[in-house]
Structure formats: structure tokens, C-alpha cells
């Protein structure tokens, strides 16, 4: 009996609520992920083009299967408004039921 499942988590930040909503909705509609959690507003400080910048951003945490992770990362890069978007990906262990739900939701064919 499996007590846990492997899932992939992908974190990104976006500049505003409209971008967050669009990126999440389209990734869900394409079955690239089973869930997107909007972690809320954060303040990021970072080096960019020779200066230290500060920006208010919204963090998004995508939950997907290992089978869809690369495709989801490509989607984020292709649809992200930043030149160099933050896309962090890691494997996590989920409960069996939650991991199986993620796998099932990301394996369904796209209904167009």
C-alpha cells in the first residue's frame, strides 16, 4: 500500500493580480497542473541590470505531476511578462490520496 506520492511544485512570482489569475486559469484549463495556490502579495528585492530593485509581486505555487512539470515550466516561461521569470521547481512527497488526485487531474485529455 502506497502511503505517499511524488508531486512537483513550481513557484513563480508575477507583477499583479490580473497576471496571476490568467496564468493560473490557463494552466488549469490546459491540465498542466491540478491546483494553483496564490500565496499572496510579497515584496521582492533583487539585483537587476546593475541595481538593487524592489517590487511588489504575487507568488503562485503550482502543484503538478512529474509527467507535466516540464510542459508547465515551458508554459510559464512562454506566458510570463518578465524577461527572466522566477521559476523554481522541486519534488515533494504528498499523501497518497492527494498525489493520486494531482496525477489524475493532470492526465486528463484537454476538452476543447
Backbone as CSV, one residue per row, in Angstrom:
resi,resn,N_x,N_y,N_z,CA_x,CA_y,CA_z,C_x,C_y,C_z
1,UNK,0.844,-1.186,0.000,0.000,0.000,0.000,0.887,1.246,0.000
2,UNK,0.640,2.146,-0.930,1.410,3.376,-1.030,0.866,4.394,-0.037
3,UNK,1.753,4.946,0.776,1.327,5.958,1.739,1.683,7.356,1.283
4,UNK,2.475,7.460,0.201,2.823,8.783,-0.306,3.064,8.716,-1.807
5,UNK,2.965,9.869,-2.442,3.163,10.001,-3.881,4.103,11.175,-4.128
6,UNK,4.882,11.100,-5.182,5.746,12.201,-5.568,4.961,13.182,-6.434
7,UNK,5.100,14.455,-6.136,4.484,15.526,-6.926,5.551,16.586,-7.191
8,UNK,5.291,17.459,-8.146,6.204,18.544,-8.437,5.544,19.861,-8.067
9,UNK,6.286,20.697,-7.381,5.831,22.035,-7.019,6.630,23.034,-7.837
10,UNK,5.953,24.030,-8.394,6.618,25.073,-9.171,6.157,26.425,-8.638
11,UNK,7.116,27.237,-8.269,6.860,28.554,-7.698,7.259,29.629,-8.702
12,UNK,6.415,30.635,-8.838,6.766,31.806,-9.645,6.179,33.043,-8.988
13,UNK,6.681,34.189,-9.388,6.112,35.457,-8.948,5.680,36.229,-10.181
14,UNK,4.593,36.957,-10.050,4.057,37.770,-11.150,3.797,39.181,-10.629
15,UNK,3.673,40.151,-11.547,3.587,41.544,-11.108,2.237,41.987,-10.541
16,UNK,1.145,41.271,-10.883,-0.165,41.774,-10.445,-1.212,40.662,-10.424
17,UNK,-2.367,40.997,-9.862,-3.448,40.018,-9.698,-4.000,39.534,-11.026
18,UNK,-4.092,40.410,-12.011,-4.623,40.004,-13.313,-3.720,38.964,-13.964
19,UNK,-2.418,39.171,-13.901,-1.471,38.202,-14.453,-1.561,36.887,-13.697
20,UNK,-1.673,36.955,-12.379,-1.784,35.749,-11.558,-3.024,34.949,-11.949
21,UNK,-4.135,35.637,-12.092,-5.389,34.973,-12.435,-5.308,34.321,-13.815
22,UNK,-4.774,35.025,-14.791,-4.679,34.497,-16.154,-3.746,33.307,-16.222
23,UNK,-2.553,33.437,-15.632,-1.572,32.349,-15.670,-2.132,31.096,-15.010
24,UNK,-2.774,31.259,-13.858,-3.343,30.121,-13.135,-4.504,29.497,-13.912
25,UNK,-5.416,30.319,-14.383,-6.603,29.801,-15.079,-6.227,29.035,-16.342
26,UNK,-5.295,29.574,-17.112,-4.920,28.914,-18.363,-4.137,27.629,-18.121
27,UNK,-3.281,27.605,-17.104,-2.549,26.372,-16.770,-3.513,25.286,-16.295
28,UNK,-4.502,25.675,-15.500,-5.515,24.708,-15.044,-6.350,24.197,-16.214
29,UNK,-6.778,25.096,-17.082,-7.607,24.707,-18.225,-6.873,23.735,-19.142
30,UNK,-5.565,23.891,-19.265,-4.760,23.014,-20.114,-4.332,21.735,-19.399
31,UNK,-4.767,21.553,-18.149,-4.421,20.379,-17.341,-2.924,20.252,-17.096
32,UNK,-2.227,21.388,-17.071,-0.800,21.376,-16.784,-0.535,21.258,-15.287
33,UNK,-1.559,21.529,-14.507,-1.455,21.414,-13.052,-2.833,21.051,-12.509
34,UNK,-2.838,20.560,-11.284,-4.099,20.216,-10.636,-4.591,21.344,-9.739
35,UNK,-3.662,22.175,-9.287,-4.003,23.224,-8.323,-2.972,24.339,-8.421
36,UNK,-3.441,25.568,-8.221,-2.545,26.711,-8.116,-2.945,27.462,-6.850
37,UNK,-1.995,27.648,-5.956,-2.256,28.406,-4.736,-1.630,29.781,-4.881
38,UNK,-2.457,30.805,-4.740,-1.945,32.166,-4.733,-1.507,32.454,-3.310
39,UNK,-0.198,32.550,-3.128,0.357,32.724,-1.790,0.241,34.158,-1.295
40,UNK,-0.125,35.057,-2.196,-0.380,36.425,-1.789,0.727,37.377,-2.165
41,UNK,0.535,38.609,-1.765,1.482,39.669,-2.099,2.764,39.508,-1.299
42,UNK,3.877,39.682,-1.989,5.192,39.642,-1.360,5.982,40.843,-1.854
43,UNK,6.992,41.204,-1.117,7.894,42.261,-1.573,9.227,41.604,-1.878
44,UNK,9.662,41.717,-3.122,10.908,41.115,-3.564,11.974,42.188,-3.731
45,UNK,13.171,41.851,-3.300,14.339,42.708,-3.511,15.368,41.873,-4.251
46,UNK,15.942,42.441,-5.310,16.821,41.645,-6.158,17.747,42.529,-6.978
47,UNK,18.861,41.944,-7.408,19.769,42.625,-8.328,19.187,42.534,-9.727
48,UNK,19.144,43.641,-10.457,18.675,43.632,-11.844,19.363,44.759,-12.608
49,UNK,20.082,44.383,-13.620,20.756,45.326,-14.517,21.578,46.367,-13.757
50,UNK,22.388,45.868,-12.806,23.330,46.717,-12.085,22.784,47.480,-10.897
51,UNK,21.521,47.276,-10.565,20.924,47.989,-9.427,20.148,47.007,-8.547
52,UNK,19.917,47.420,-7.323,19.054,46.633,-6.438,17.644,47.199,-6.571
53,UNK,16.731,46.342,-6.975,15.338,46.725,-7.214,14.443,46.196,-6.098
54,UNK,13.303,46.821,-5.947,12.261,46.358,-5.037,10.949,46.337,-5.811
55,UNK,10.201,45.258,-5.682,8.923,45.157,-6.393,7.909,44.417,-5.544
56,UNK,6.664,44.860,-5.625,5.563,44.104,-5.035,5.122,43.092,-6.072
57,UNK,5.017,41.842,-5.669,4.654,40.763,-6.575,3.661,39.835,-5.896
58,UNK,3.114,38.931,-6.683,2.233,37.885,-6.160,2.903,36.551,-6.431
59,UNK,3.008,35.726,-5.408,3.587,34.393,-5.572,2.501,33.388,-5.917
60,UNK,2.821,32.522,-6.861,1.942,31.419,-7.244,2.682,30.109,-7.042
61,UNK,2.003,29.131,-6.457,2.559,27.799,-6.266,1.698,26.804,-7.032
62,UNK,2.279,26.231,-8.087,1.594,25.249,-8.925,1.902,23.857,-8.408
63,UNK,0.879,22.993,-8.355,1.069,21.589,-7.988,0.761,20.745,-9.214
64,UNK,1.739,19.938,-9.620,1.580,19.149,-10.829,2.241,17.791,-10.666
65,UNK,2.068,16.968,-11.670,2.710,15.654,-11.697,4.078,15.792,-12.348
66,UNK,4.958,14.845,-12.075,6.279,14.850,-12.702,6.142,14.786,-14.221
67,UNK,5.115,14.100,-14.712,4.907,13.949,-16.157,4.588,15.279,-16.843
68,UNK,4.011,16.228,-16.114,3.603,17.505,-16.713,4.510,18.669,-16.321
69,UNK,5.489,18.428,-15.453,6.298,19.513,-14.900,7.051,20.305,-15.972
70,UNK,7.711,19.635,-16.893,8.485,20.336,-17.922,7.559,21.155,-18.812
71,UNK,6.427,20.583,-19.172,5.461,21.299,-20.007,4.918,22.537,-19.277
72,UNK,4.672,22.413,-17.974,4.200,23.549,-17.183,5.279,24.628,-17.103
73,UNK,6.523,24.236,-16.900,7.608,25.219,-16.861,7.706,25.964,-18.195
74,UNK,7.603,25.250,-19.281,7.641,25.891,-20.608,6.477,26.865,-20.767
75,UNK,5.304,26.452,-20.318,4.124,27.319,-20.389,4.359,28.614,-19.599
76,UNK,4.871,28.480,-18.377,5.107,29.662,-17.540,6.090,30.604,-18.244
77,UNK,7.196,30.058,-18.740,8.181,30.898,-19.437,7.563,31.593,-20.657
78,UNK,6.748,30.881,-21.408,6.165,31.432,-22.640,5.113,32.507,-22.372
79,UNK,4.429,32.431,-21.228,3.317,33.347,-20.954,3.596,34.354,-19.841
80,UNK,4.792,34.343,-19.312,5.158,35.228,-18.203,5.565,36.593,-18.742
81,UNK,5.157,37.679,-18.101,5.501,39.006,-18.608,6.955,39.432,-18.361
82,UNK,7.659,38.760,-17.451,9.041,39.150,-17.152,10.011,38.581,-18.174
83,UNK,11.105,39.305,-18.426,12.173,38.809,-19.296,12.837,37.570,-18.694
84,UNK,13.028,37.591,-17.375,13.659,36.480,-16.666,12.765,36.104,-15.482
85,UNK,11.722,35.319,-15.738,10.808,34.988,-14.631,11.444,34.024,-13.636
86,UNK,11.032,34.171,-12.400,11.415,33.212,-11.373,10.573,31.956,-11.604
87,UNK,11.237,30.845,-11.850,10.556,29.559,-11.971,11.390,28.557,-11.180
88,UNK,10.921,28.236,-9.993,11.608,27.285,-9.118,10.784,26.015,-9.054
89,UNK,11.446,24.891,-9.210,10.741,23.606,-9.256,11.411,22.624,-8.314
90,UNK,10.592,21.847,-7.586,11.156,20.819,-6.731,10.146,19.691,-6.545
91,UNK,10.692,18.531,-6.225,9.865,17.361,-5.950,9.456,17.382,-4.482
92,UNK,8.241,16.976,-4.231,7.740,16.887,-2.865,6.999,15.571,-2.698
93,UNK,6.830,15.176,-1.471,6.072,13.974,-1.165,4.702,14.400,-0.649
94,UNK,3.676,13.884,-1.291,2.301,14.195,-0.897,1.656,12.940,-0.318
95,UNK,0.568,13.139,0.394,-0.194,11.975,0.839,-0.637,11.209,-0.402
96,UNK,-0.863,9.928,-0.243,-1.235,9.095,-1.389,-2.470,9.641,-2.103
97,UNK,-3.491,9.978,-1.350,-4.734,10.446,-1.961,-4.523,11.761,-2.716
98,UNK,-3.795,12.696,-2.133,-3.572,13.987,-2.786,-2.687,13.810,-4.013
99,UNK,-1.644,13.016,-3.899,-0.758,12.762,-5.034,-1.477,12.078,-6.179
100,UNK,-2.347,11.135,-5.865,-3.121,10.450,-6.896,-4.106,11.413,-7.555
101,UNK,-4.672,12.320,-6.779,-5.572,13.334,-7.342,-4.817,14.224,-8.322
102,UNK,-3.615,14.674,-7.942,-2.809,15.501,-8.841,-2.513,14.744,-10.128
103,UNK,-2.104,13.490,-10.006,-1.800,12.683,-11.196,-3.027,12.541,-12.090
104,UNK,-4.174,12.275,-11.501,-5.400,12.090,-12.280,-5.809,13.387,-12.982
105,UNK,-5.711,14.504,-12.281,-6.136,15.783,-12.858,-5.218,16.254,-13.977
106,UNK,-3.971,15.845,-13.947,-3.036,16.293,-14.989,-2.886,15.286,-16.122
107,UNK,-3.575,14.160,-16.035,-3.531,13.171,-17.099,-4.752,13.220,-17.988
108,UNK,-5.760,13.928,-17.577,-6.982,14.000,-18.378,-6.711,14.680,-19.705
109,UNK,-7.337,14.236,-20.770,-7.156,14.909,-22.066,-7.813,16.285,-22.037
110,UNK,-7.269,17.173,-22.812,-7.812,18.513,-22.929,-9.130,18.453,-23.687
111,UNK,-10.198,18.988,-23.099,-11.509,19.038,-23.765,-11.659,20.405,-24.397
112,UNK,-11.642,20.455,-25.702,-11.745,21.739,-26.401,-13.116,21.875,-27.024
